[in-house]
């Protein structure tokens, strides 16, 4: 009678342990990922043919014409157009220069004069006081790529000391060719839809082909925008300047500014309160999930202790 009761208790504990393992697996991120992967595979395996939708006899003929027309080749995201090794390389040039100068205003005037002489422009300029009495400035210069090196050397000649210099040249020739090929095929696709639209006779046909034509036009405009942006990046280089003014020790102001100190302290206080509030919000949101995992861990530990105790008592009984 005692052995039968012990066996029944052992089976119950084993079943409870199996249920807990299943719950942990269901709530784990790995199981969630597998479930989502299975759903996506089922969706992707479903047959679909938008061209097979019935639009009447003439409408079906239009869909068939679109499907059978010599469409441009499809490109995968990793596809790059064929790049001729003899063609001109397209390179995006960028540079950054941090220098110590004698006078901020005189240096900015020289930078502005040089930039204009090279056919460029200053995109933005900012002058501020970093330390009491010491000024700094940042400027972004855009100028033709052919003048990038000579302009950079001229800016360096304005420095009392060069703190840092970085130059980058990114070859975008393959990306440029890829965009050109995709744009050409998108335009060809648009022309095919225009030809089909000219032969359309009823309202249903016109609406269907117009929708396809609108989508093709949108793709053409997007590719044109990307190609134009890349062309501008290639033709115009960018130089980011950081100017630090040289200040003699006697020129540094020792003026006490209590208002600025109070503002700085208040800003730091607000930043600390915001960080504390973010931590509290995150803790409140994650607290129920953390409590669930702690409860599961405690229950599993209790079951393991019970099984260990039951096994020990059974061994002693033998």
Secondary structure in CASP SS format (residue, H / E / C, confidence):
PFRMAT SS
TARGET T0000
AUTHOR 0000-0000-0000
METHOD secondary structure of the structure
MODEL  1
X C 1.00
X H 1.00
X H 1.00
X H 1.00
X H 1.00
X H 1.00
X H 1.00
X H 1.00
X H 1.00
X H 1.00
X H 1.00
X H 1.00
X H 1.00
X H 1.00
X H 1.00
X H 1.00
X H 1.00
X H 1.00
X H 1.00
X H 1.00
X H 1.00
X H 1.00
X H 1.00
X H 1.00
X H 1.00
X H 1.00
X H 1.00
X C 1.00
X H 1.00
X H 1.00
X H 1.00
X H 1.00
X H 1.00
X H 1.00
X H 1.00
X H 1.00
X H 1.00
X H 1.00
X H 1.00
X H 1.00
X H 1.00
X H 1.00
X H 1.00
X H 1.00
X H 1.00
X C 1.00
X C 1.00
X C 1.00
X C 1.00
X H 1.00
X H 1.00
X H 1.00
X C 1.00
X C 1.00
X C 1.00
X H 1.00
X H 1.00
X H 1.00
X H 1.00
X H 1.00
X H 1.00
X H 1.00
X H 1.00
X H 1.00
X H 1.00
X H 1.00
X H 1.00
X H 1.00
X C 1.00
X C 1.00
X C 1.00
X C 1.00
X C 1.00
X C 1.00
X C 1.00
X C 1.00
X C 1.00
X C 1.00
X C 1.00
X C 1.00
X C 1.00
X C 1.00
X C 1.00
X C 1.00
X C 1.00
X C 1.00
X C 1.00
X C 1.00
X C 1.00
X C 1.00
X E 1.00
X E 1.00
X E 1.00
X E 1.00
X E 1.00
X E 1.00
X E 1.00
X E 1.00
X E 1.00
X E 1.00
X E 1.00
X C 1.00
X C 1.00
X H 1.00
X H 1.00
X H 1.00
X H 1.00
X H 1.00
X H 1.00
X H 1.00
X H 1.00
X H 1.00
X H 1.00
X H 1.00
X H 1.00
X H 1.00
X H 1.00
X C 1.00
X C 1.00
X C 1.00
X E 1.00
X E 1.00
X E 1.00
X E 1.00
X E 1.00
X E 1.00
X E 1.00
X E 1.00
X E 1.00
X E 1.00
X E 1.00
X C 1.00
X C 1.00
X E 1.00
X E 1.00
X E 1.00
X E 1.00
X E 1.00
X E 1.00
X E 1.00
X E 1.00
X E 1.00
X E 1.00
X E 1.00
X H 1.00
X H 1.00
X H 1.00
X H 1.00
X H 1.00
X H 1.00
X H 1.00
X H 1.00
X H 1.00
X H 1.00
X H 1.00
X H 1.00
X C 1.00
X C 1.00
X C 1.00
X C 1.00
X E 1.00
X E 1.00
X E 1.00
X E 1.00
X E 1.00
X E 1.00
X E 1.00
X E 1.00
X E 1.00
X E 1.00
X E 1.00
X C 1.00
X H 1.00
X H 1.00
X H 1.00
X H 1.00
X H 1.00
X H 1.00
X H 1.00
X H 1.00
X H 1.00
X H 1.00
X H 1.00
X H 1.00
X H 1.00
X H 1.00
X H 1.00
X H 1.00
X H 1.00
X H 1.00
X H 1.00
X H 1.00
X H 1.00
X H 1.00
X H 1.00
X H 1.00
X H 1.00
X H 1.00
X H 1.00
X C 1.00
X C 1.00
X C 1.00
X H 1.00
X H 1.00
X H 1.00
X H 1.00
X H 1.00
X H 1.00
X H 1.00
X H 1.00
X H 1.00
X H 1.00
X H 1.00
X H 1.00
X H 1.00
X H 1.00
X H 1.00
X H 1.00
X H 1.00
X H 1.00
X H 1.00
X H 1.00
X H 1.00
X H 1.00
X H 1.00
X H 1.00
X H 1.00
X H 1.00
X H 1.00
X H 1.00
X H 1.00
X H 1.00
X H 1.00
X H 1.00
X H 1.00
X E 1.00
X E 1.00
X E 1.00
X E 1.00
X E 1.00
X E 1.00
X E 1.00
X E 1.00
X E 1.00
X E 1.00
X C 1.00
X C 1.00
X C 1.00
X H 1.00
X H 1.00
X H 1.00
X C 1.00
X C 1.00
X C 1.00
X C 1.00
X C 1.00
X C 1.00
X H 1.00
X H 1.00
X H 1.00
X H 1.00
X H 1.00
X H 1.00
X H 1.00
X H 1.00
X H 1.00
X H 1.00
X H 1.00
X H 1.00
X H 1.00
X H 1.00
X H 1.00
X H 1.00
X H 1.00
X H 1.00
X H 1.00
X H 1.00
X H 1.00
X H 1.00
X H 1.00
X H 1.00
X H 1.00
X H 1.00
X H 1.00
X H 1.00
X H 1.00
X H 1.00
X H 1.00
X H 1.00
X H 1.00
X H 1.00
X H 1.00
X H 1.00
X H 1.00
X H 1.00
X H 1.00
X H 1.00
X H 1.00
X H 1.00
X H 1.00
X H 1.00
X H 1.00
X H 1.00
X H 1.00
X H 1.00
X H 1.00
X H 1.00
X H 1.00
X H 1.00
X H 1.00
X H 1.00
X H 1.00
X H 1.00
X H 1.00
X H 1.00
X H 1.00
X H 1.00
X C 1.00
END
